[in-house]
Amino acid sequence: MTDQSQKQNTRWQAVKMAAHFIAPYQRQVMYSLLALLFTAAITLSIGQGIRLLIDQGFATQSKDLLSQYVFIFLLLVIALAAGTFTRYYWVTWLGERVIADIRSKVFNHLIHLHPGFFEENRSLEIQSRLTADMTLLQTVIGSSVSFALRNFIMMTGGIIWLFITNAKLTALVMICVPLVVVPILIYGRRVRQLSRQSQDKVAAVGAYVGEVLGQIKTVQAYNHQSIDQRKFHDQVEEAFAVAQQRTQQRALLVTIVIVLVLGAVGLMLWVGGIDVIEGRISGGELAAFVFYSVIVGSAVASISEVIGELQRAAGAAERTMELLHAPNLIQSPKQPTPFPSVKGNIQIEQLCFAYASRPDAPAIDHLTLNVRAGETLALVGPSGAGKSTLFDLLLRFFDLQSGSIKLEGIDIRQLDLFALRRCFALVSQNPALFYGTINDNLRYARPEASDAEVEAAARAAFAHEFISALPKGYQTNLGDLGLGLSGGQKQRLAIARGLLADAPILLLDEATSALDAQSEFWVQQALKELMVNRTTLVIAHRLATVQSAQRIAVLDHGQLTALGTHAELLISSPLYAQLAALQFQSLAID
């Protein structure tokens, strides 16, 4: 398939996508079309009102006839106003409703996509597509399409009335029609290409702003403001340059159309004026003809301008469609295996995995490891050993390339994805907190939990004391990413959330790394109680966590190099002995 045919196919799919979302609102579409036809008919009728007003009112010198036709004219104006109100309301309603549906559809699709998708695509750029692109689509669906359709009807009706009024003059106007269509076709393609580029540049600007503002403390700590200002200025200027090119093409298109159409109207006025002088047509007919000519000319010019908006919308629709059609590589099987009674037995056999960005550097290399139900297994090793990657594979954030991970003897790829993840409670190294209250964040793991259960989890994680000291306690609002809390406080909230999940398997990824010695001691006591009758996998470098584990797995470059207790590994594993020596030395220095 050639690039051109592929682009045409993509645009056709974008049109079908819009039609799919509009289809459920056929009644509202009908209201809009009826109101649109009504207002167009009234507007075209005004031309005949002008003709009658001049020929039957002014020309006859009759006050009664003048009053009668002025009254009819005012009725037409009132009807036009009512029809315009109806059309505007339903068209705008339709645009807002359809865009709300598209936003929900895109978000619902994105939230289920595998995490690898967001590593390959910038989240902030996706966010821009959900805002800037959706706003553009809303404008087009809720305004531009109706405007274009209305002008098309006005143009068609106006041309018909032009022929009815005076065929000879109409022929002069129609000479310019091919001259108008050609620049629309030529410049329309350029506008479409530039519109897509413009939307990409705007998305990049939005992504950069979000990234910098989201890391504002780091930016200011390293006095990076001037560099970020220059980078932002460069990106803004690039976006402006593309927008300027697009604007020039659209302005040139509209200018050519106006010159050609209104030039034809001027020619028509000269010929028509001679006919009035020589008595071949009446003044009212010429006035009506001028009215319809202006309507046709304005409609053609407006349509050419709207085409530019439609070209931009086509780019936005294509980008939105890319999100909707992004494949989800991690899904539940069509016929999942009935979920077993989960005690916490995990079997990892010859597991191999490499990230798509680094296919030649395996993160996990032929790993075989069995985790017994109810035991606490610590994973230790240098950075990049594959510890966090193993957690991602257990949760099926990614799928392995070879080997298997089994839960209670069943390959996790055969299990329902949601049911699988309900078996795990994850407390990550960088705790994820959301905008909202502390209560909302704790209930994230189990929304139906009672206040007593929430408080019990907070107490177990030794978070209740500092929560109670806050101005509104559990109803205190947190900023983005928990802004305003210390690292230790964030970590304790994350641990409390993990406790509240009450899952049979705990995944603790450096869960105590941000705690001071005293807090860590008490959290360790809470975790000991929590770990009873639960399988716990712990990623940790802190000695206290490692020593409390029943078994310790030493990983290096994605491979299992040793397995045993703390005492056993000090003798059998040089790597573990080195890590332990460094920790003891660090503790001694502290």
PLY file of the C-alpha trace (Angstrom):
ply
format ascii 1.0
element vertex 590
property float x
property float y
property float z
element edge 589
property int vertex1
property int vertex2
end_header
0.00 0.00 0.00
1.44 3.41 -1.01
1.81 6.22 1.51
-0.91 8.23 -0.23
-3.44 5.39 -0.24
-2.55 4.60 3.37
-3.20 8.21 4.36
-6.53 8.18 2.53
-7.45 4.96 4.28
-6.50 6.49 7.64
-8.62 9.56 6.95
-11.55 7.37 5.95
-11.15 5.43 9.20
-11.11 8.74 11.10
-14.42 9.69 9.44
-15.88 6.29 10.34
-14.66 6.76 13.92
-16.49 10.09 14.20
-19.63 8.57 12.63
-19.45 5.68 15.12
-19.51 8.07 18.07
-22.25 10.25 16.56
-24.52 7.29 15.66
-26.07 6.84 19.17
-27.44 10.40 19.02
-29.54 10.18 15.86
-32.41 12.09 17.47
-30.18 15.05 18.34
-28.62 14.93 14.86
-32.13 15.07 13.38
-32.99 18.10 15.54
-29.81 19.81 14.37
-30.43 19.04 10.68
-34.05 20.20 10.81
-33.05 23.43 12.51
-30.23 23.87 10.00
-32.56 23.34 7.00
-35.14 25.65 8.56
-32.64 28.51 9.08
-31.21 28.02 5.59
-34.69 28.14 4.05
-35.54 31.29 6.02
-32.30 32.99 4.99
-32.93 32.18 1.33
-36.51 33.42 1.68
-35.24 36.80 2.83
-33.96 37.38 -0.73
-37.49 37.10 -2.07
-38.66 39.38 0.72
-36.16 41.99 -0.42
-37.39 41.65 -4.02
-41.04 42.11 -2.98
-40.11 44.95 -0.64
-38.46 46.87 -3.48
-40.79 45.99 -6.37
-44.11 45.93 -4.47
-43.33 48.39 -1.68
-40.90 51.07 -2.79
-41.78 50.97 -6.51
-45.57 51.19 -5.99
-45.27 53.99 -3.42
-47.89 52.13 -1.32
-47.55 52.54 2.45
-49.87 49.60 3.11
-47.92 47.23 0.90
-44.66 48.53 2.37
-45.92 47.89 5.93
-47.15 44.44 4.93
-43.82 43.36 3.41
-41.81 44.90 6.25
-43.98 42.90 8.70
-43.32 39.71 6.71
-39.64 40.53 6.72
-39.65 40.90 10.53
-41.47 37.57 10.91
-38.74 35.94 8.83
-36.10 37.50 11.08
-37.82 36.20 14.24
-38.15 32.73 12.72
-34.48 32.85 11.72
-33.46 33.78 15.28
-35.52 30.92 16.78
-34.11 28.43 14.28
-30.57 29.64 14.89
-31.00 29.18 18.65
-32.25 25.63 18.16
-29.49 24.77 15.71
-26.74 26.25 17.88
-27.95 24.48 21.03
-28.24 20.99 19.53
-25.11 21.21 17.42
-23.05 22.41 20.40
-24.65 19.76 22.64
-23.79 17.09 20.09
-20.15 18.23 19.90
-19.72 18.27 23.68
-21.44 14.89 24.09
-19.45 13.14 21.35
-16.12 14.48 22.60
-16.97 13.40 26.15
-17.64 9.90 24.78
-14.39 9.87 22.79
-12.38 11.05 25.80
-13.89 8.31 27.95
-13.30 5.68 25.26
-9.66 6.69 24.80
-9.01 6.83 28.56
-10.71 3.48 29.13
-8.47 1.98 26.45
-5.29 3.63 27.71
-5.76 2.60 31.33
-5.74 -1.07 30.31
-2.70 -0.85 28.01
0.45 -2.64 29.10
3.03 -0.43 30.88
5.49 -0.98 28.03
3.32 1.25 25.83
3.94 4.21 28.14
7.68 3.56 28.10
7.65 3.88 24.32
5.22 6.86 24.27
5.50 9.94 26.45
2.62 10.05 28.93
2.54 13.85 28.86
2.20 13.85 25.07
-0.70 11.41 25.39
-2.22 13.79 27.91
-1.94 16.59 25.35
-3.82 14.46 22.83
-6.62 14.03 25.35
-6.86 17.80 25.83
-5.68 19.85 22.82
-6.75 17.35 20.16
-10.09 16.74 21.84
-10.75 20.50 22.04
-10.09 20.81 18.32
-12.37 17.86 17.52
-15.08 19.35 19.73
-14.89 22.63 17.81
-15.18 20.83 14.49
-17.97 18.42 15.46
-19.86 21.01 17.48
-19.45 23.94 15.10
-17.40 23.62 11.93
-19.24 20.65 10.41
-22.60 22.32 11.00
-21.23 25.59 9.65
-19.90 23.86 6.54
-23.15 21.97 5.97
-25.20 25.13 6.45
-23.03 27.02 3.96
-23.25 24.14 1.49
-27.05 24.25 1.67
-26.98 28.04 1.36
-24.65 27.80 -1.63
-26.84 25.18 -3.34
-30.08 27.05 -2.61
-28.54 30.36 -3.58
-27.38 29.01 -6.95
-30.88 27.63 -7.63
-32.42 31.02 -6.84
-29.81 32.73 -8.96
-30.90 30.68 -11.98
-34.57 31.33 -11.18
-33.91 35.06 -10.87
-31.66 35.56 -13.90
-29.93 32.77 -15.81
-27.65 35.07 -17.82
-26.16 36.74 -14.77
-25.83 33.37 -13.04
-23.67 32.08 -15.87
-21.18 34.87 -15.16
-20.96 33.86 -11.50
-20.58 30.16 -12.28
-17.53 30.79 -14.47
-15.52 31.28 -11.28
-16.60 27.98 -9.66
-13.82 25.86 -11.24
-11.35 28.62 -10.39
-12.41 28.32 -6.74
-12.31 24.51 -6.55
-8.75 24.18 -7.89
-7.01 26.23 -5.14
-9.08 24.42 -2.50
-7.75 21.08 -3.74
-4.16 22.32 -4.05
-3.86 24.21 -0.79
-6.12 21.87 1.18
-3.54 19.09 0.97
-0.77 21.41 2.19
-2.94 22.63 5.07
-3.69 19.04 6.12
0.00 18.12 6.27
0.94 21.26 8.16
-1.97 20.77 10.56
-0.69 17.35 11.58
2.80 18.76 12.11
1.35 21.64 14.13
-0.58 19.31 16.43
2.57 17.22 17.01
4.56 20.33 17.91
1.87 21.57 20.30
1.76 18.15 21.97
5.54 18.23 22.41
5.31 21.68 24.02
2.65 20.45 26.44
4.69 17.38 27.32
7.79 19.47 28.02
5.85 21.86 30.29
4.39 18.97 32.27
7.77 17.31 32.66
9.55 20.45 33.88
6.79 21.58 36.25
6.42 18.04 37.59
10.10 18.09 38.59
10.22 21.75 39.65
12.28 21.11 42.78
15.01 19.39 40.78
14.91 22.16 38.18
15.40 24.86 40.80
17.87 22.87 42.89
20.26 22.70 39.92
19.48 26.27 38.74
18.33 24.83 35.44
15.69 27.48 34.77
17.61 29.40 32.11
18.38 26.23 30.13
14.77 25.05 30.35
13.60 28.50 29.29
15.78 28.31 26.16
14.62 24.77 25.36
10.99 25.74 25.86
11.46 28.86 23.74
12.95 26.74 20.94
10.03 24.29 21.05
7.48 27.12 21.11
9.18 28.78 18.15
9.17 25.49 16.22
5.45 25.12 16.89
4.90 28.76 15.89
6.85 28.31 12.64
4.68 25.37 11.60
1.52 27.20 12.67
2.65 30.24 10.68
3.08 28.14 7.54
-0.34 26.60 8.06
-1.90 30.02 8.61
-0.26 31.41 5.46
-1.64 28.58 3.36
-5.13 28.98 4.82
-5.05 32.77 4.46
-3.89 32.47 0.85
-6.65 29.97 0.16
-9.35 32.22 1.61
-7.94 35.30 -0.16
-7.99 33.63 -3.57
-11.54 32.42 -3.04
-12.78 35.86 -1.94
-11.13 37.65 -4.88
-12.52 35.20 -7.42
-16.05 35.01 -5.98
-16.57 38.68 -5.18
-14.87 39.63 -8.44
-17.58 37.65 -10.19
-20.20 39.49 -8.11
-18.72 42.83 -9.22
-18.87 41.75 -12.86
-22.45 40.62 -12.34
-23.41 44.00 -10.81
-22.05 45.81 -13.85
-23.95 43.60 -16.32
-27.08 43.55 -14.14
-27.01 47.33 -13.67
-27.05 47.80 -17.47
-30.06 45.42 -17.70
-31.94 47.45 -15.06
-31.18 50.70 -16.86
-32.39 49.21 -20.14
-35.53 47.77 -18.45
-34.83 44.08 -18.99
-35.05 43.30 -15.22
-36.50 45.13 -12.22
-34.56 46.72 -9.38
-36.01 44.18 -6.96
-34.75 41.30 -9.10
-31.28 42.80 -9.21
-31.32 43.36 -5.43
-32.43 39.76 -4.86
-29.77 38.56 -7.28
-27.12 40.57 -5.44
-28.36 39.10 -2.15
-28.13 35.53 -3.44
-24.76 36.23 -5.07
-23.36 37.48 -1.75
-24.80 34.40 -0.01
-23.21 32.06 -2.57
-19.90 33.92 -2.48
-19.81 34.00 1.33
-20.77 30.34 1.49
-17.99 29.31 -0.88
-15.44 31.43 1.01
-16.64 30.05 4.35
-16.50 26.47 3.11
-12.93 26.97 1.94
-12.03 28.31 5.39
-13.83 25.48 7.17
-11.92 22.99 5.04
-8.78 24.24 6.81
-10.41 23.46 10.17
-11.47 20.07 8.89
-7.89 19.39 7.77
-6.64 20.16 11.28
-9.40 17.98 12.72
-8.37 15.15 10.40
-4.89 15.28 11.93
-6.33 15.29 15.45
-8.68 12.43 14.58
-5.80 10.39 13.17
-3.80 10.90 16.37
-6.82 9.98 18.49
-7.39 6.90 16.38
-3.77 5.88 16.93
-4.45 5.82 20.66
-7.72 3.91 20.27
-6.06 1.33 18.03
-2.91 0.95 20.12
-2.69 -2.81 20.75
-2.77 -4.09 24.30
-0.08 -6.76 24.43
-1.06 -7.95 27.91
-4.61 -9.33 28.10
-6.55 -12.05 29.84
-6.96 -15.24 27.79
-10.32 -15.62 26.06
-11.05 -18.68 28.20
-9.05 -18.24 31.43
-8.30 -21.22 33.60
-10.54 -21.32 36.70
-8.73 -19.49 39.42
-7.21 -21.72 42.08
-7.23 -21.28 45.83
-4.15 -19.12 46.25
-1.85 -20.00 49.11
1.23 -18.37 47.62
3.13 -21.10 45.82
5.11 -19.58 42.93
7.21 -21.61 40.49
9.61 -19.79 38.17
11.17 -22.04 35.54
13.88 -21.05 33.03
12.54 -17.50 32.91
14.00 -15.24 30.21
13.05 -11.63 29.54
14.55 -8.62 27.76
13.04 -5.17 27.35
12.02 -4.17 23.83
14.42 -1.20 23.96
17.31 -3.54 24.89
16.60 -6.87 23.18
20.23 -8.01 23.32
20.61 -7.36 27.06
18.43 -9.84 29.00
17.08 -8.46 32.27
16.21 -11.99 33.42
18.38 -14.84 32.12
17.17 -18.46 32.56
16.00 -17.88 36.13
14.58 -20.84 38.04
13.22 -20.20 41.52
10.48 -21.77 43.65
8.74 -19.72 46.33
6.93 -21.71 49.00
3.57 -20.66 50.37
3.87 -18.56 53.51
7.61 -17.95 53.31
9.46 -14.66 53.16
11.98 -14.61 50.34
14.37 -11.70 49.99
15.84 -10.73 46.62
19.23 -9.06 46.81
21.83 -8.08 44.29
23.39 -5.05 42.65
21.39 -2.53 40.66
20.27 -3.98 37.33
20.26 -7.54 38.66
16.61 -8.00 37.61
14.86 -7.77 40.98
12.22 -5.16 40.09
11.82 -6.72 36.64
10.84 -9.98 38.33
8.06 -8.15 40.19
6.83 -6.66 36.90
6.69 -10.14 35.36
4.84 -11.58 38.36
2.18 -8.89 37.92
2.18 -9.40 34.13
3.11 -5.83 33.37
5.24 -7.52 30.73
5.18 -11.03 29.29
8.25 -13.19 29.36
10.00 -14.33 26.20
10.54 -17.93 27.33
10.13 -20.11 30.39
7.17 -19.82 32.72
5.82 -18.33 35.93
3.25 -20.50 37.68
0.92 -19.63 40.52
-0.32 -22.72 42.34
0.94 -24.77 39.40
-0.93 -22.74 36.72
0.88 -20.54 34.20
-0.10 -16.95 35.02
-0.73 -16.29 31.30
-3.67 -18.71 31.53
-5.28 -16.82 34.43
-7.65 -13.87 34.37
-5.47 -10.76 34.56
-7.57 -8.89 37.13
-7.91 -11.93 39.38
-4.15 -12.53 39.13
-3.27 -9.01 40.25
-5.72 -9.20 43.15
-3.42 -11.87 44.59
-0.62 -9.32 45.06
-0.15 -6.26 47.23
2.64 -4.08 45.86
4.60 -1.53 47.86
7.11 0.04 45.48
10.37 1.83 46.12
8.88 5.12 44.91
5.44 5.24 46.54
2.65 6.30 44.18
0.26 8.75 45.81
-2.57 10.46 43.99
-4.20 13.86 44.24
-6.95 13.58 46.83
-7.32 12.87 50.53
-5.19 10.51 52.59
-8.34 8.42 53.06
-8.76 8.13 49.28
-5.14 7.09 48.85
-5.33 4.41 51.53
-8.60 3.06 50.11
-7.05 2.83 46.65
-6.27 -0.81 47.36
-9.76 -1.63 48.67
-12.41 1.09 48.10
-15.03 -0.74 50.20
-12.83 -0.80 53.34
-14.42 0.66 56.47
-12.97 3.60 58.41
-11.92 1.20 61.16
-10.03 -0.99 58.69
-8.32 2.05 57.17
-7.23 3.26 60.59
-6.04 -0.21 61.59
-3.87 -0.43 58.47
-2.44 3.04 59.16
-1.65 2.08 62.76
0.06 -1.13 61.61
2.23 0.92 59.25
2.90 3.47 62.02
1.26 6.19 59.93
-1.70 6.95 62.21
0.26 9.28 64.47
1.45 11.69 61.79
-1.91 11.48 59.95
-3.76 12.48 63.13
-1.39 15.42 63.58
-2.37 16.86 60.19
-5.01 19.66 60.16
-7.80 17.48 58.74
-6.45 14.06 59.69
-7.46 11.36 57.23
-9.37 13.96 55.18
-6.23 16.01 54.51
-5.78 16.67 50.81
-2.46 15.66 49.29
-0.84 17.53 46.44
0.25 15.85 43.23
2.46 12.83 44.00
1.97 13.41 47.72
3.58 16.86 47.63
4.04 18.16 51.19
4.85 14.81 52.84
8.29 13.54 53.69
9.70 10.46 51.99
9.16 8.36 55.09
5.56 9.51 55.45
4.83 8.68 51.82
6.35 5.25 52.25
4.31 4.51 55.35
1.10 5.47 53.54
2.05 3.11 50.73
2.71 0.33 53.24
-0.67 0.99 54.90
-2.31 0.73 51.51
-0.56 -2.59 50.92
-1.72 -3.80 54.33
-5.30 -2.82 53.53
-5.25 -4.80 50.28
-5.06 -8.01 52.37
-3.67 -10.02 49.44
-2.12 -13.50 49.89
1.20 -12.41 48.31
3.14 -9.31 49.30
5.64 -7.62 46.99
7.85 -5.20 48.89
10.22 -3.27 46.63
12.59 -1.43 48.98
9.50 -0.74 51.09
11.49 0.59 54.05
14.19 2.44 52.13
12.86 5.91 53.00
12.37 5.30 56.71
14.63 6.36 59.53
16.00 3.71 61.87
13.26 4.07 64.48
10.39 4.04 61.98
11.94 1.12 60.17
12.10 -0.89 63.38
8.41 -0.43 64.13
7.37 -1.04 60.51
9.42 -4.24 60.54
7.47 -5.37 63.58
4.21 -4.63 61.74
5.42 -6.43 58.64
6.29 -9.51 60.70
2.68 -9.72 61.84
1.46 -9.09 58.30
3.68 -11.78 56.80
2.14 -14.55 58.88
0.47 -17.07 56.53
1.38 -14.88 53.55
3.99 -15.32 50.87
6.29 -12.29 50.84
8.90 -11.32 48.29
11.15 -8.55 49.48
13.58 -6.49 47.43
15.92 -4.85 49.90
19.47 -3.83 50.57
18.75 -2.91 54.18
20.27 -5.52 56.47
17.32 -5.70 58.86
14.96 -6.83 56.09
17.45 -9.30 54.65
18.17 -10.98 57.99
14.48 -11.45 58.80
13.84 -13.37 55.58
13.59 -17.16 55.72
15.52 -17.47 52.45
17.55 -15.05 50.39
17.98 -15.24 46.62
21.06 -13.52 45.24
20.60 -12.21 41.69
23.26 -10.86 39.36
22.68 -9.89 35.70
19.30 -11.60 35.76
20.67 -14.92 36.99
20.25 -16.70 40.33
23.78 -17.04 41.74
22.97 -18.26 45.27
20.04 -19.22 47.50
19.95 -19.79 51.25
19.79 -18.16 54.66
21.79 -15.14 55.71
24.33 -17.27 57.55
24.65 -19.76 54.71
25.18 -17.09 52.07
27.87 -15.33 54.06
29.90 -18.49 53.51
28.73 -19.72 50.10
28.18 -16.49 48.11
31.07 -14.05 47.61
28.68 -11.46 46.11
26.34 -11.66 49.11
29.24 -11.54 51.53
30.47 -8.40 49.79
27.02 -6.77 49.95
26.65 -7.71 53.61
30.11 -6.38 54.43
29.24 -3.05 52.82
26.03 -2.87 54.85
27.80 -3.71 58.11
30.44 -1.13 57.32
27.75 1.45 56.58
25.98 0.65 59.85
29.24 0.91 61.75
29.94 4.32 60.25
26.40 5.47 61.08
0 1
1 2
2 3
3 4
4 5
5 6
6 7
7 8
8 9
9 10
10 11
11 12
12 13
13 14
14 15
15 16
16 17
17 18
18 19
19 20
20 21
21 22
22 23
23 24
24 25
25 26
26 27
27 28
28 29
29 30
30 31
31 32
32 33
33 34
34 35
35 36
36 37
37 38
38 39
39 40
40 41
41 42
42 43
43 44
44 45
45 46
46 47
47 48
48 49
49 50
50 51
51 52
52 53
53 54
54 55
55 56
56 57
57 58
58 59
59 60
60 61
61 62
62 63
63 64
64 65
65 66
66 67
67 68
68 69
69 70
70 71
71 72
72 73
73 74
74 75
75 76
76 77
77 78
78 79
79 80
80 81
81 82
82 83
83 84
84 85
85 86
86 87
87 88
88 89
89 90
90 91
91 92
92 93
93 94
94 95
95 96
96 97
97 98
98 99
99 100
100 101
101 102
102 103
103 104
104 105
105 106
106 107
107 108
108 109
109 110
110 111
111 112
112 113
113 114
114 115
115 116
116 117
117 118
118 119
119 120
120 121
121 122
122 123
123 124
124 125
125 126
126 127
127 128
128 129
129 130
130 131
131 132
132 133
133 134
134 135
135 136
136 137
137 138
138 139
139 140
140 141
141 142
142 143
143 144
144 145
145 146
146 147
147 148
148 149
149 150
150 151
151 152
152 153
153 154
154 155
155 156
156 157
157 158
158 159
159 160
160 161
161 162
162 163
163 164
164 165
165 166
166 167
167 168
168 169
169 170
170 171
171 172
172 173
173 174
174 175
175 176
176 177
177 178
178 179
179 180
180 181
181 182
182 183
183 184
184 185
185 186
186 187
187 188
188 189
189 190
190 191
191 192
192 193
193 194
194 195
195 196
196 197
197 198
198 199
199 200
200 201
201 202
202 203
203 204
204 205
205 206
206 207
207 208
208 209
209 210
210 211
211 212
212 213
213 214
214 215
215 216
216 217
217 218
218 219
219 220
220 221
221 222
222 223
223 224
224 225
225 226
226 227
227 228
228 229
229 230
230 231
231 232
232 233
233 234
234 235
235 236
236 237
237 238
238 239
239 240
240 241
241 242
242 243
243 244
244 245
245 246
246 247
247 248
248 249
249 250
250 251
251 252
252 253
253 254
254 255
255 256
256 257
257 258
258 259
259 260
260 261
261 262
262 263
263 264
264 265
265 266
266 267
267 268
268 269
269 270
270 271
271 272
272 273
273 274
274 275
275 276
276 277
277 278
278 279
279 280
280 281
281 282
282 283
283 284
284 285
285 286
286 287
287 288
288 289
289 290
290 291
291 292
292 293
293 294
294 295
295 296
296 297
297 298
298 299
299 300
300 301
301 302
302 303
303 304
304 305
305 306
306 307
307 308
308 309
309 310
310 311
311 312
312 313
313 314
314 315
315 316
316 317
317 318
318 319
319 320
320 321
321 322
322 323
323 324
324 325
325 326
326 327
327 328
328 329
329 330
330 331
331 332
332 333
333 334
334 335
335 336
336 337
337 338
338 339
339 340
340 341
341 342
342 343
343 344
344 345
345 346
346 347
347 348
348 349
349 350
350 351
351 352
352 353
353 354
354 355
355 356
356 357
357 358
358 359
359 360
360 361
361 362
362 363
363 364
364 365
365 366
366 367
367 368
368 369
369 370
370 371
371 372
372 373
373 374
374 375
375 376
376 377
377 378
378 379
379 380
380 381
381 382
382 383
383 384
384 385
385 386
386 387
387 388
388 389
389 390
390 391
391 392
392 393
393 394
394 395
395 396
396 397
397 398
398 399
399 400
400 401
401 402
402 403
403 404
404 405
405 406
406 407
407 408
408 409
409 410
410 411
411 412
412 413
413 414
414 415
415 416
416 417
417 418
418 419
419 420
420 421
421 422
422 423
423 424
424 425
425 426
426 427
427 428
428 429
429 430
430 431
431 432
432 433
433 434
434 435
435 436
436 437
437 438
438 439
439 440
440 441
441 442
442 443
443 444
444 445
445 446
446 447
447 448
448 449
449 450
450 451
451 452
452 453
453 454
454 455
455 456
456 457
457 458
458 459
459 460
460 461
461 462
462 463
463 464
464 465
465 466
466 467
467 468
468 469
469 470
470 471
471 472
472 473
473 474
474 475
475 476
476 477
477 478
478 479
479 480
480 481
481 482
482 483
483 484
484 485
485 486
486 487
487 488
488 489
489 490
490 491
491 492
492 493
493 494
494 495
495 496
496 497
497 498
498 499
499 500
500 501
501 502
502 503
503 504
504 505
505 506
506 507
507 508
508 509
509 510
510 511
511 512
512 513
513 514
514 515
515 516
516 517
517 518
518 519
519 520
520 521
521 522
522 523
523 524
524 525
525 526
526 527
527 528
528 529
529 530
530 531
531 532
532 533
533 534
534 535
535 536
536 537
537 538
538 539
539 540
540 541
541 542
542 543
543 544
544 545
545 546
546 547
547 548
548 549
549 550
550 551
551 552
552 553
553 554
554 555
555 556
556 557
557 558
558 559
559 560
560 561
561 562
562 563
563 564
564 565
565 566
566 567
567 568
568 569
569 570
570 571
571 572
572 573
573 574
574 575
575 576
576 577
577 578
578 579
579 580
580 581
581 582
582 583
583 584
584 585
585 586
586 587
587 588
588 589
